[in-house]
Amino acid sequence: MSHTPVIDSITFARAGNHCQGTVQGERLTRLDDSLVDRAGEVQYEVRGILWDEKPALELKIEGWLMVRCLRCLGPMRWPVRIENRVRLARNDADLDMADEEGVDAIPASQELNVAELVEDELLLQWPIAPRHDVHGDVEGVTLCDTTLAAGSTKAVHPFAALEKLSPRRGGTEQGNQD
Ligand SMILES: [Zn+2]
């Protein structure tokens, strides 16, 4: 699926609408610096809700993307599992209020591109230090390939991409889903 919807965000939220689909890795152009390659894809689910009587979107993103392991610098599959809520801010005052409350917020838009919303969320939730699983107990994550470590010198800079690219204001903590 290459088409992703554009939604009127506040109307979508108030109506309790729902949409879902897939975003291929090759469409995530703003993640280029952080991805080893464009393999992978994520499934998204966006649900309009009223959160404390304010319009918001509930996001669920699952899938996998290829990132670079900071231990061996080899490629690894990052299993993406994100659930978050973002309030829709109509103006700067709304954004400031969300900021004070420690709530994620995005500017409301009548033409909110869902693929871009998904990409923003991925940027915000990007793993700070992706590493292969040492113990082999995380599903979908493999162990370091030590043969790759010798040959590769390329390092990732997840923060650079995040700071440069994210338009989001407000908290980026993960503990405020509820
Ligand atoms: Zn590794």
Backbone and ligand atoms as CSV (ligand in chain L), in Angstrom:
chain,resi,resn,atom,element,x,y,z
A,1,MET,N,N,0.842,-1.187,0.000
A,1,MET,CA,C,0.000,0.000,0.000
A,1,MET,C,C,0.885,1.248,0.000
A,2,SER,N,N,0.691,2.110,-0.967
A,2,SER,CA,C,1.552,3.283,-1.028
A,2,SER,C,C,0.806,4.554,-0.652
A,3,HIS,N,N,-0.494,4.464,-0.604
A,3,HIS,CA,C,-1.274,5.661,-0.309
A,3,HIS,C,C,-1.577,5.743,1.180
A,4,THR,N,N,-1.312,6.899,1.767
A,4,THR,CA,C,-1.731,7.080,3.152
A,4,THR,C,C,-2.687,8.259,3.212
A,5,PRO,N,N,-3.633,8.188,4.116
A,5,PRO,CA,C,-4.680,9.209,4.136
A,5,PRO,C,C,-4.206,10.556,4.674
A,6,VAL,N,N,-4.942,11.563,4.285
A,6,VAL,CA,C,-4.809,12.901,4.861
A,6,VAL,C,C,-6.106,13.165,5.605
A,7,ILE,N,N,-5.997,13.559,6.871
A,7,ILE,CA,C,-7.211,13.709,7.678
A,7,ILE,C,C,-7.364,15.134,8.188
A,8,ASP,N,N,-8.606,15.518,8.374
A,8,ASP,CA,C,-8.917,16.764,9.077
A,8,ASP,C,C,-8.891,16.398,10.559
A,9,SER,N,N,-7.800,16.754,11.232
A,9,SER,CA,C,-7.483,16.096,12.498
A,9,SER,C,C,-8.543,16.285,13.585
A,10,ILE,N,N,-9.015,17.516,13.765
A,10,ILE,CA,C,-9.964,17.738,14.862
A,10,ILE,C,C,-11.318,17.099,14.558
A,11,THR,N,N,-11.769,17.223,13.328
A,11,THR,CA,C,-13.014,16.558,12.936
A,11,THR,C,C,-12.891,15.053,13.115
A,12,PHE,N,N,-11.753,14.535,12.705
A,12,PHE,CA,C,-11.457,13.110,12.826
A,12,PHE,C,C,-11.537,12.668,14.289
A,13,ALA,N,N,-10.951,13.488,15.171
A,13,ALA,CA,C,-10.932,13.139,16.591
A,13,ALA,C,C,-12.331,13.198,17.190
A,14,ARG,N,N,-13.039,14.280,16.885
A,14,ARG,CA,C,-14.380,14.446,17.476
A,14,ARG,C,C,-15.338,13.366,17.003
A,15,ALA,N,N,-15.164,12.924,15.777
A,15,ALA,CA,C,-16.052,11.897,15.228
A,15,ALA,C,C,-15.650,10.495,15.681
A,16,GLY,N,N,-14.517,10.395,16.379
A,16,GLY,CA,C,-14.051,9.079,16.788
A,16,GLY,C,C,-13.681,8.207,15.611
A,17,ASN,N,N,-13.170,8.829,14.567
A,17,ASN,CA,C,-12.799,8.072,13.370
A,17,ASN,C,C,-11.556,7.217,13.597
A,18,HIS,N,N,-11.300,6.412,12.616
A,18,HIS,CA,C,-10.239,5.420,12.762
A,18,HIS,C,C,-9.670,5.130,11.388
A,19,CYS,N,N,-8.367,5.021,11.293
A,19,CYS,CA,C,-7.796,4.575,10.024
A,19,CYS,C,C,-6.550,3.745,10.304
A,20,GLN,N,N,-6.210,2.911,9.370
A,20,GLN,CA,C,-5.024,2.082,9.540
A,20,GLN,C,C,-4.422,1.781,8.186
A,21,GLY,N,N,-3.150,1.388,8.199
A,21,GLY,CA,C,-2.491,1.085,6.947
A,21,GLY,C,C,-1.028,0.769,7.202
A,22,THR,N,N,-0.261,0.829,6.141
A,22,THR,CA,C,1.146,0.461,6.214
A,22,THR,C,C,1.996,1.576,5.610
A,23,VAL,N,N,3.132,1.853,6.241
A,23,VAL,CA,C,4.110,2.766,5.654
A,23,VAL,C,C,5.392,1.979,5.408
A,24,GLN,N,N,5.812,1.950,4.153
A,24,GLN,CA,C,7.045,1.235,3.810
A,24,GLN,C,C,8.264,2.050,4.261
A,25,GLY,N,N,9.329,1.328,4.590
A,25,GLY,CA,C,10.560,1.991,4.998
A,25,GLY,C,C,11.053,3.004,3.979
A,26,GLU,N,N,10.842,2.726,2.707
A,26,GLU,CA,C,11.358,3.624,1.677
A,26,GLU,C,C,10.647,4.979,1.672
A,27,ARG,N,N,9.499,5.045,2.328
A,27,ARG,CA,C,8.790,6.331,2.389
A,27,ARG,C,C,9.258,7.196,3.549
A,28,LEU,N,N,10.031,6.615,4.455
A,28,LEU,CA,C,10.435,7.349,5.659
A,28,LEU,C,C,11.715,8.127,5.379
A,29,THR,N,N,11.601,9.113,4.509
A,29,THR,CA,C,12.797,9.802,4.016
A,29,THR,C,C,13.508,10.599,5.102
A,30,ARG,N,N,12.762,11.079,6.095
A,30,ARG,CA,C,13.417,11.864,7.144
A,30,ARG,C,C,14.193,10.988,8.121
A,31,LEU,N,N,14.030,9.678,8.001
A,31,LEU,CA,C,14.773,8.763,8.866
A,31,LEU,C,C,16.037,8.248,8.186
A,32,ASP,N,N,16.310,8.768,7.018
A,32,ASP,CA,C,17.437,8.275,6.222
A,32,ASP,C,C,18.748,8.176,6.990
A,33,ASP,N,N,19.046,9.217,7.780
A,33,ASP,CA,C,20.320,9.240,8.501
A,33,ASP,C,C,20.394,8.144,9.558
A,34,SER,N,N,19.256,7.699,10.009
A,34,SER,CA,C,19.231,6.742,11.109
A,34,SER,C,C,19.016,5.308,10.664
A,35,LEU,N,N,18.568,5.141,9.453
A,35,LEU,CA,C,18.295,3.790,8.965
A,35,LEU,C,C,19.500,3.239,8.213
A,36,VAL,N,N,19.756,1.961,8.399
A,36,VAL,CA,C,20.831,1.313,7.654
A,36,VAL,C,C,20.421,1.176,6.192
A,37,ASP,N,N,19.183,0.804,5.987
A,37,ASP,CA,C,18.637,0.783,4.637
A,37,ASP,C,C,17.131,0.997,4.724
A,38,ARG,N,N,16.499,0.949,3.577
A,38,ARG,CA,C,15.076,1.287,3.533
A,38,ARG,C,C,14.189,0.061,3.684
A,39,ALA,N,N,14.791,-1.037,4.080
A,39,ALA,CA,C,13.967,-2.228,4.298
A,39,ALA,C,C,13.037,-1.980,5.487
A,40,GLY,N,N,12.085,-2.827,5.634
A,40,GLY,CA,C,11.191,-2.732,6.772
A,40,GLY,C,C,9.936,-1.956,6.458
A,41,GLU,N,N,8.988,-2.085,7.333
A,41,GLU,CA,C,7.739,-1.350,7.195
A,41,GLU,C,C,7.049,-1.332,8.538
A,42,VAL,N,N,6.165,-0.378,8.690
A,42,VAL,CA,C,5.384,-0.314,9.927
A,42,VAL,C,C,3.902,-0.250,9.583
A,43,GLN,N,N,3.124,-0.901,10.420
A,43,GLN,CA,C,1.675,-0.790,10.334
A,43,GLN,C,C,1.231,0.252,11.354
A,44,TYR,N,N,0.317,1.079,10.948
A,44,TYR,CA,C,-0.170,2.088,11.883
A,44,TYR,C,C,-1.671,1.968,12.054
A,45,GLU,N,N,-2.093,2.470,13.197
A,45,GLU,CA,C,-3.514,2.555,13.485
A,45,GLU,C,C,-3.714,3.896,14.172
A,46,VAL,N,N,-4.567,4.718,13.642
A,46,VAL,CA,C,-4.823,6.032,14.225
A,46,VAL,C,C,-6.302,6.105,14.594
A,47,ARG,N,N,-6.549,6.502,15.828
A,47,ARG,CA,C,-7.926,6.556,16.309
A,47,ARG,C,C,-8.189,7.938,16.887
A,48,GLY,N,N,-9.269,8.544,16.486
A,48,GLY,CA,C,-9.644,9.850,17.035
A,48,GLY,C,C,-10.346,9.678,18.360
A,49,ILE,N,N,-9.923,10.453,19.353
A,49,ILE,CA,C,-10.538,10.348,20.680
A,49,ILE,C,C,-10.692,11.738,21.284
A,50,LEU,N,N,-11.504,11.804,22.306
A,50,LEU,CA,C,-11.517,12.986,23.164
A,50,LEU,C,C,-10.800,12.585,24.441
A,51,TRP,N,N,-9.735,13.302,24.716
A,51,TRP,CA,C,-8.872,12.972,25.852
A,51,TRP,C,C,-8.998,14.126,26.843
A,52,ASP,N,N,-9.608,13.860,27.991
A,52,ASP,CA,C,-9.965,14.944,28.906
A,52,ASP,C,C,-10.769,16.011,28.159
A,53,GLU,N,N,-11.661,15.536,27.328
A,53,GLU,CA,C,-12.557,16.391,26.549
A,53,GLU,C,C,-11.847,17.221,25.491
A,54,LYS,N,N,-10.586,16.920,25.259
A,54,LYS,CA,C,-9.865,17.621,24.197
A,54,LYS,C,C,-9.574,16.652,23.056
A,55,PRO,N,N,-9.707,17.140,21.815
A,55,PRO,CA,C,-9.458,16.242,20.682
A,55,PRO,C,C,-8.015,15.747,20.659
A,56,ALA,N,N,-7.866,14.474,20.416
A,56,ALA,CA,C,-6.539,13.866,20.429
A,56,ALA,C,C,-6.534,12.672,19.480
A,57,LEU,N,N,-5.348,12.205,19.211
A,57,LEU,CA,C,-5.200,11.013,18.375
A,57,LEU,C,C,-4.466,9.950,19.167
A,58,GLU,N,N,-4.969,8.748,19.038
A,58,GLU,CA,C,-4.321,7.610,19.666
A,58,GLU,C,C,-3.584,6.861,18.567
A,59,LEU,N,N,-2.305,6.657,18.764
A,59,LEU,CA,C,-1.476,6.061,17.719
A,59,LEU,C,C,-0.963,4.704,18.150
A,60,LYS,N,N,-1.002,3.797,17.217
A,60,LYS,CA,C,-0.388,2.499,17.454
A,60,LYS,C,C,0.455,2.201,16.222
A,61,ILE,N,N,1.738,1.952,16.432
A,61,ILE,CA,C,2.637,1.702,15.302
A,61,ILE,C,C,3.428,0.435,15.602
A,62,GLU,N,N,3.366,-0.493,14.689
A,62,GLU,CA,C,4.088,-1.754,14.885
A,62,GLU,C,C,4.742,-2.178,13.592
A,63,GLY,N,N,5.920,-2.773,13.713
A,63,GLY,CA,C,6.598,-3.271,12.531
A,63,GLY,C,C,8.079,-3.396,12.830
A,64,TRP,N,N,8.884,-3.171,11.835
A,64,TRP,CA,C,10.319,-3.230,12.082
A,64,TRP,C,C,11.041,-2.362,11.055
A,65,LEU,N,N,12.209,-1.868,11.470
A,65,LEU,CA,C,13.057,-1.062,10.593
A,65,LEU,C,C,14.497,-1.468,10.839
A,66,MET,N,N,15.358,-1.195,9.864
A,66,MET,CA,C,16.762,-1.576,9.997
A,66,MET,C,C,17.575,-0.411,10.559
A,67,VAL,N,N,18.088,-0.594,11.760
A,67,VAL,CA,C,18.935,0.428,12.374
A,67,VAL,C,C,20.321,-0.172,12.605
A,68,ARG,N,N,21.248,0.653,13.085
A,68,ARG,CA,C,22.605,0.176,13.289
A,68,ARG,C,C,22.842,-0.070,14.766
A,69,CYS,N,N,23.336,-1.233,15.077
A,69,CYS,CA,C,23.652,-1.592,16.457
A,69,CYS,C,C,24.872,-0.796,16.922
A,70,LEU,N,N,24.761,-0.162,18.071
A,70,LEU,CA,C,25.875,0.663,18.549
A,70,LEU,C,C,27.003,-0.172,19.140
A,71,ARG,N,N,26.750,-1.432,19.362
A,71,ARG,CA,C,27.817,-2.264,19.913
A,71,ARG,C,C,28.703,-2.813,18.804
A,72,CYS,N,N,28.100,-3.412,17.790
A,72,CYS,CA,C,28.912,-4.036,16.745
A,72,CYS,C,C,28.845,-3.253,15.430
A,73,LEU,N,N,28.020,-2.213,15.389
A,73,LEU,CA,C,27.820,-1.379,14.200
A,73,LEU,C,C,27.233,-2.149,13.021
A,74,GLY,N,N,26.769,-3.337,13.299
A,74,GLY,CA,C,26.091,-4.102,12.261
A,74,GLY,C,C,24.616,-3.721,12.205
A,75,PRO,N,N,23.983,-4.070,11.100
A,75,PRO,CA,C,22.550,-3.779,10.991
A,75,PRO,C,C,21.729,-4.651,11.931
A,76,MET,N,N,20.694,-4.094,12.443
A,76,MET,CA,C,19.786,-4.899,13.258
A,76,MET,C,C,18.352,-4.477,12.991
A,77,ARG,N,N,17.464,-5.431,13.141
A,77,ARG,CA,C,16.043,-5.128,13.021
A,77,ARG,C,C,15.580,-4.493,14.314
A,78,TRP,N,N,15.040,-3.297,14.214
A,78,TRP,CA,C,14.433,-2.675,15.383
A,78,TRP,C,C,12.955,-3.009,15.365
A,79,PRO,N,N,12.528,-3.800,16.331
A,79,PRO,CA,C,11.094,-4.104,16.378
A,79,PRO,C,C,10.348,-2.899,16.922
A,80,VAL,N,N,9.524,-2.298,16.097
A,80,VAL,CA,C,8.810,-1.082,16.475
A,80,VAL,C,C,7.503,-1.446,17.169
A,81,ARG,N,N,7.330,-0.942,18.359
A,81,ARG,CA,C,6.047,-1.110,19.048
A,81,ARG,C,C,5.762,0.170,19.810
A,82,ILE,N,N,5.003,1.019,19.211
A,82,ILE,CA,C,4.745,2.325,19.810
A,82,ILE,C,C,3.250,2.486,20.041
A,83,GLU,N,N,2.915,2.913,21.224
A,83,GLU,CA,C,1.543,3.331,21.491
A,83,GLU,C,C,1.622,4.672,22.180
A,84,ASN,N,N,0.908,5.639,21.653
A,84,ASN,CA,C,0.994,6.966,22.244
A,84,ASN,C,C,-0.286,7.740,21.958
A,85,ARG,N,N,-0.467,8.804,22.713
A,85,ARG,CA,C,-1.567,9.725,22.462
A,85,ARG,C,C,-0.995,11.105,22.252
A,86,VAL,N,N,-1.519,11.792,21.285
A,86,VAL,CA,C,-1.102,13.176,21.085
A,86,VAL,C,C,-2.346,14.062,21.056
A,87,ARG,N,N,-2.278,15.137,21.805
A,87,ARG,CA,C,-3.373,16.098,21.798
A,87,ARG,C,C,-3.233,16.998,20.572
A,88,LEU,N,N,-4.367,17.412,20.053
A,88,LEU,CA,C,-4.347,18.305,18.892
A,88,LEU,C,C,-4.443,19.746,19.375
A,89,ALA,N,N,-3.395,20.497,19.105
A,89,ALA,CA,C,-3.333,21.877,19.589
A,89,ALA,C,C,-3.799,22.823,18.492
A,90,ARG,N,N,-4.712,23.711,18.834
A,90,ARG,CA,C,-5.246,24.636,17.824
A,90,ARG,C,C,-4.402,25.897,17.697
A,91,ASN,N,N,-3.599,26.158,18.716
A,91,ASN,CA,C,-2.787,27.377,18.686
A,91,ASN,C,C,-1.618,27.221,19.658
A,92,ASP,N,N,-0.820,28.275,19.753
A,92,ASP,CA,C,0.357,28.225,20.620
A,92,ASP,C,C,-0.024,28.031,22.086
A,93,ALA,N,N,-1.149,28.640,22.472
A,93,ALA,CA,C,-1.578,28.504,23.868
A,93,ALA,C,C,-1.864,27.038,24.199
A,94,ASP,N,N,-2.495,26.347,23.260
A,94,ASP,CA,C,-2.764,24.915,23.446
A,94,ASP,C,C,-1.457,24.135,23.574
A,95,LEU,N,N,-0.489,24.498,22.743
A,95,LEU,CA,C,0.806,23.813,22.791
A,95,LEU,C,C,1.494,24.052,24.134
A,96,ASP,N,N,1.421,25.317,24.586
A,96,ASP,CA,C,2.048,25.643,25.873
A,96,ASP,C,C,1.384,24.881,27.007
A,97,MET,N,N,0.056,24.798,26.941
A,97,MET,CA,C,-0.668,24.102,27.998
A,97,MET,C,C,-0.270,22.626,28.032
A,98,ALA,N,N,-0.190,22.018,26.854
A,98,ALA,CA,C,0.211,20.612,26.783
A,98,ALA,C,C,1.625,20.438,27.337
A,99,ASP,N,N,2.467,21.408,27.011
A,99,ASP,CA,C,3.845,21.397,27.484
A,99,ASP,C,C,3.876,21.371,29.016
A,100,GLU,N,N,3.079,22.259,29.595
A,100,GLU,CA,C,3.038,22.348,31.061
A,100,GLU,C,C,2.500,21.066,31.688
A,101,GLU,N,N,1.553,20.453,31.005
A,101,GLU,CA,C,0.961,19.229,31.543
A,101,GLU,C,C,1.805,17.998,31.238
A,102,GLY,N,N,2.856,18.189,30.455
A,102,GLY,CA,C,3.695,17.052,30.093
A,102,GLY,C,C,3.014,16.100,29.132
A,103,VAL,N,N,2.154,16.662,28.305
A,103,VAL,CA,C,1.396,15.858,27.353
A,103,VAL,C,C,1.938,16.115,25.946
A,104,ASP,N,N,2.073,15.070,25.163
A,104,ASP,CA,C,2.479,15.252,23.769
A,104,ASP,C,C,1.375,15.975,23.008
A,105,ALA,N,N,1.789,16.910,22.192
A,105,ALA,CA,C,0.795,17.624,21.383
A,105,ALA,C,C,1.373,17.933,20.014
A,106,ILE,N,N,0.507,17.983,19.041
A,106,ILE,CA,C,0.906,18.391,17.701
A,106,ILE,C,C,-0.077,19.455,17.224
A,107,PRO,N,N,0.375,20.309,16.321
A,107,PRO,CA,C,-0.555,21.302,15.794
A,107,PRO,C,C,-1.687,20.611,15.031
A,108,ALA,N,N,-2.894,21.009,15.325
A,108,ALA,CA,C,-4.032,20.475,14.574
A,108,ALA,C,C,-3.931,20.944,13.125
A,109,SER,N,N,-4.397,20.099,12.235
A,109,SER,CA,C,-4.356,20.466,10.826
A,109,SER,C,C,-5.571,19.901,10.128
A,110,GLN,N,N,-6.064,20.655,9.159
A,110,GLN,CA,C,-7.183,20.132,8.373
A,110,GLN,C,C,-6.690,19.173,7.311
A,111,GLU,N,N,-5.380,19.160,7.124
A,111,GLU,CA,C,-4.797,18.239,6.150
A,111,GLU,C,C,-3.590,17.558,6.779
A,112,LEU,N,N,-3.873,16.775,7.777
A,112,LEU,CA,C,-2.803,16.074,8.484
A,112,LEU,C,C,-2.454,14.797,7.717
A,113,ASN,N,N,-1.237,14.729,7.266
A,113,ASN,CA,C,-0.771,13.559,6.526
A,113,ASN,C,C,-0.394,12.462,7.513
A,114,VAL,N,N,-1.080,11.359,7.426
A,114,VAL,CA,C,-0.906,10.304,8.428
A,114,VAL,C,C,0.495,9.680,8.350
A,115,ALA,N,N,1.039,9.571,7.144
A,115,ALA,CA,C,2.392,9.012,7.019
A,115,ALA,C,C,3.408,9.907,7.733
A,116,GLU,N,N,3.219,11.230,7.617
A,116,GLU,CA,C,4.140,12.145,8.296
A,116,GLU,C,C,3.971,12.079,9.802
A,117,LEU,N,N,2.733,11.896,10.227
A,117,LEU,CA,C,2.462,11.731,11.655
A,117,LEU,C,C,3.195,10.497,12.191
A,118,VAL,N,N,3.127,9.426,11.441
A,118,VAL,CA,C,3.812,8.186,11.827
A,118,VAL,C,C,5.318,8.411,11.877
A,119,GLU,N,N,5.831,9.129,10.883
A,119,GLU,CA,C,7.271,9.391,10.839
A,119,GLU,C,C,7.705,10.250,12.034
A,120,ASP,N,N,6.899,11.271,12.357
A,120,ASP,CA,C,7.203,12.107,13.526
A,120,ASP,C,C,7.295,11.262,14.780
A,121,GLU,N,N,6.343,10.360,14.912
A,121,GLU,CA,C,6.290,9.540,16.114
A,121,GLU,C,C,7.508,8.616,16.195
A,122,LEU,N,N,7.902,8.084,15.050
A,122,LEU,CA,C,9.087,7.223,15.021
A,122,LEU,C,C,10.328,8.017,15.440
A,123,LEU,N,N,10.428,9.259,14.963
A,123,LEU,CA,C,11.569,10.096,15.318
A,123,LEU,C,C,11.622,10.342,16.821
A,124,LEU,N,N,10.450,10.596,17.388
A,124,LEU,CA,C,10.390,10.888,18.819
A,124,LEU,C,C,10.707,9.669,19.667
A,125,GLN,N,N,10.317,8.517,19.180
A,125,GLN,CA,C,10.476,7.306,19.988
A,125,GLN,C,C,11.716,6.514,19.561
A,126,TRP,N,N,12.573,7.158,18.784
A,126,TRP,CA,C,13.720,6.449,18.230
A,126,TRP,C,C,14.583,5.882,19.344
A,127,PRO,N,N,15.069,4.673,19.200
A,127,PRO,CA,C,15.900,4.096,20.260
A,127,PRO,C,C,17.188,4.901,20.430
A,128,ILE,N,N,17.493,5.259,21.668
A,128,ILE,CA,C,18.654,6.098,21.943
A,128,ILE,C,C,19.941,5.339,21.654
A,129,ALA,N,N,20.004,4.113,22.041
A,129,ALA,CA,C,21.212,3.318,21.805
A,129,ALA,C,C,20.806,1.919,21.355
A,130,PRO,N,N,20.425,1.795,20.092
A,130,PRO,CA,C,19.993,0.469,19.628
A,130,PRO,C,C,21.133,-0.542,19.700
A,131,ARG,N,N,20.863,-1.667,20.274
A,131,ARG,CA,C,21.868,-2.728,20.385
A,131,ARG,C,C,21.210,-4.073,20.147
A,132,HIS,N,N,21.988,-4.927,19.557
A,132,HIS,CA,C,21.525,-6.305,19.482
A,132,HIS,C,C,21.297,-6.829,20.895
A,133,ASP,N,N,20.402,-7.732,20.999
A,133,ASP,CA,C,20.072,-8.295,22.300
A,133,ASP,C,C,21.195,-9.214,22.772
A,134,VAL,N,N,21.702,-8.947,23.976
A,134,VAL,CA,C,22.817,-9.745,24.503
A,134,VAL,C,C,22.355,-11.141,24.907
A,135,HIS,N,N,21.152,-11.175,25.417
A,135,HIS,CA,C,20.703,-12.429,26.011
A,135,HIS,C,C,19.830,-13.263,25.076
A,136,GLY,N,N,19.502,-12.693,23.949
A,136,GLY,CA,C,18.700,-13.456,22.997
A,136,GLY,C,C,17.263,-13.637,23.412
A,137,ASP,N,N,16.767,-12.736,24.268
A,137,ASP,CA,C,15.403,-12.958,24.746
A,137,ASP,C,C,14.408,-11.898,24.277
A,138,VAL,N,N,14.830,-11.073,23.357
A,138,VAL,CA,C,13.882,-10.116,22.796
A,138,VAL,C,C,13.470,-10.587,21.412
A,139,GLU,N,N,12.201,-10.724,21.239
A,139,GLU,CA,C,11.691,-11.248,19.981
A,139,GLU,C,C,12.086,-10.350,18.816
A,140,GLY,N,N,12.591,-10.933,17.763
A,140,GLY,CA,C,12.895,-10.167,16.561
A,140,GLY,C,C,14.252,-9.489,16.582
A,141,VAL,N,N,14.973,-9.565,17.692
A,141,VAL,CA,C,16.292,-8.939,17.771
A,141,VAL,C,C,17.343,-10.039,17.868
A,142,THR,N,N,18.331,-9.959,16.986
A,142,THR,CA,C,19.339,-11.004,16.974
A,142,THR,C,C,20.590,-10.556,17.712
A,143,LEU,N,N,21.527,-11.456,17.841
A,143,LEU,CA,C,22.758,-11.152,18.567
A,143,LEU,C,C,23.723,-10.376,17.693
A,144,CYS,N,N,24.712,-9.739,18.312
A,144,CYS,CA,C,25.728,-9.000,17.575
A,144,CYS,C,C,26.478,-9.933,16.633
A,145,ASP,N,N,26.759,-9.412,15.452
A,145,ASP,CA,C,27.595,-10.153,14.521
A,145,ASP,C,C,29.003,-9.570,14.615
A,146,THR,N,N,29.880,-10.269,15.293
A,146,THR,CA,C,31.213,-9.708,15.551
A,146,THR,C,C,32.044,-9.616,14.281
A,147,THR,N,N,31.671,-10.348,13.241
A,147,THR,CA,C,32.422,-10.251,11.989
A,147,THR,C,C,32.165,-8.906,11.318
A,148,LEU,N,N,31.029,-8.306,11.613
A,148,LEU,CA,C,30.721,-7.004,11.017
A,148,LEU,C,C,31.448,-5.874,11.742
A,149,ALA,N,N,31.731,-6.090,13.016
A,149,ALA,CA,C,32.268,-5.012,13.835
A,149,ALA,C,C,33.611,-4.522,13.312
A,150,ALA,N,N,34.423,-5.415,12.820
A,150,ALA,CA,C,35.761,-5.049,12.367
A,150,ALA,C,C,35.721,-4.134,11.147
A,151,GLY,N,N,34.789,-4.386,10.242
A,151,GLY,CA,C,34.828,-3.689,8.968
A,151,GLY,C,C,34.091,-2.372,8.917
A,152,SER,N,N,33.253,-2.108,9.872
A,152,SER,CA,C,32.383,-0.946,9.751
A,152,SER,C,C,32.825,0.177,10.675
A,153,THR,N,N,32.836,1.379,10.141
A,153,THR,CA,C,33.220,2.518,10.967
A,153,THR,C,C,32.113,3.546,11.081
A,154,LYS,N,N,31.036,3.283,10.391
A,154,LYS,CA,C,29.968,4.272,10.357
A,154,LYS,C,C,29.153,4.236,11.647
A,155,ALA,N,N,28.978,5.366,12.240
A,155,ALA,CA,C,28.207,5.444,13.470
A,155,ALA,C,C,26.904,6.187,13.222
A,156,VAL,N,N,25.948,5.946,14.068
A,156,VAL,CA,C,24.680,6.651,13.925
A,156,VAL,C,C,24.599,7.785,14.942
A,157,HIS,N,N,23.853,8.778,14.590
A,157,HIS,CA,C,23.648,9.912,15.483
A,157,HIS,C,C,22.163,10.167,15.627
A,158,PRO,N,N,21.531,9.353,16.419
A,158,PRO,CA,C,20.066,9.446,16.501
A,158,PRO,C,C,19.576,10.802,16.977
A,159,PHE,N,N,20.332,11.455,17.842
A,159,PHE,CA,C,19.847,12.730,18.367
A,159,PHE,C,C,19.840,13.819,17.309
A,160,ALA,N,N,20.854,13.794,16.465
A,160,ALA,CA,C,20.946,14.828,15.438
A,160,ALA,C,C,19.687,14.823,14.588
A,161,ALA,N,N,19.283,13.649,14.176
A,161,ALA,CA,C,18.103,13.542,13.329
A,161,ALA,C,C,16.868,13.992,14.097
A,162,LEU,N,N,16.827,13.607,15.335
A,162,LEU,CA,C,15.653,13.906,16.133
A,162,LEU,C,C,15.485,15.401,16.342
A,163,GLU,N,N,16.566,16.068,16.732
A,163,GLU,CA,C,16.464,17.491,17.026
A,163,GLU,C,C,16.187,18.304,15.780
A,164,LYS,N,N,16.823,17.884,14.706
A,164,LYS,CA,C,16.715,18.647,13.476
A,164,LYS,C,C,15.325,18.511,12.856
A,165,LEU,N,N,14.750,17.335,12.990
A,165,LEU,CA,C,13.609,17.025,12.155
A,165,LEU,C,C,12.264,17.075,12.840
A,166,SER,N,N,12.259,16.975,14.139
A,166,SER,CA,C,10.953,16.874,14.771
A,166,SER,C,C,10.328,18.238,14.985
A,167,PRO,N,N,9.132,18.438,14.484
A,167,PRO,CA,C,8.433,19.703,14.710
A,167,PRO,C,C,7.644,19.694,16.011
A,168,ARG,N,N,7.652,18.563,16.668
A,168,ARG,CA,C,6.790,18.366,17.827
A,168,ARG,C,C,7.261,19.211,19.004
A,169,ARG,N,N,6.314,19.823,19.658
A,169,ARG,CA,C,6.616,20.449,20.930
A,169,ARG,C,C,5.993,19.609,22.027
A,170,GLY,N,N,6.420,19.894,23.215
A,170,GLY,CA,C,5.820,19.166,24.313
A,170,GLY,C,C,6.690,18.006,24.731
A,171,GLY,N,N,6.212,17.275,25.719
A,171,GLY,CA,C,7.021,16.223,26.322
A,171,GLY,C,C,7.288,15.090,25.362
A,172,THR,N,N,8.427,14.483,25.513
A,172,THR,CA,C,8.733,13.321,24.715
A,172,THR,C,C,8.893,12.101,25.597
A,173,GLU,N,N,8.495,12.236,26.841
A,173,GLU,CA,C,8.580,11.088,27.729
A,173,GLU,C,C,7.582,10.027,27.273
A,174,GLN,N,N,7.890,8.808,27.632
A,174,GLN,CA,C,7.014,7.729,27.190
A,174,GLN,C,C,5.998,7.342,28.245
A,175,GLY,N,N,6.028,7.980,29.387
A,175,GLY,CA,C,5.208,7.502,30.489
A,175,GLY,C,C,3.847,8.155,30.601
A,176,ASN,N,N,3.388,8.803,29.535
A,176,ASN,CA,C,2.157,9.561,29.683
A,176,ASN,C,C,1.042,9.085,28.764
A,177,GLN,N,N,1.036,7.814,28.470
A,177,GLN,CA,C,0.019,7.306,27.570
A,177,GLN,C,C,-1.380,7.382,28.171
A,178,ASP,N,N,-1.459,7.323,29.476
A,178,ASP,CA,C,-2.797,7.263,30.062
A,178,ASP,C,C,-3.144,8.562,30.808
L,1,ZN,ZN,ZN,25.369,-5.704,17.516
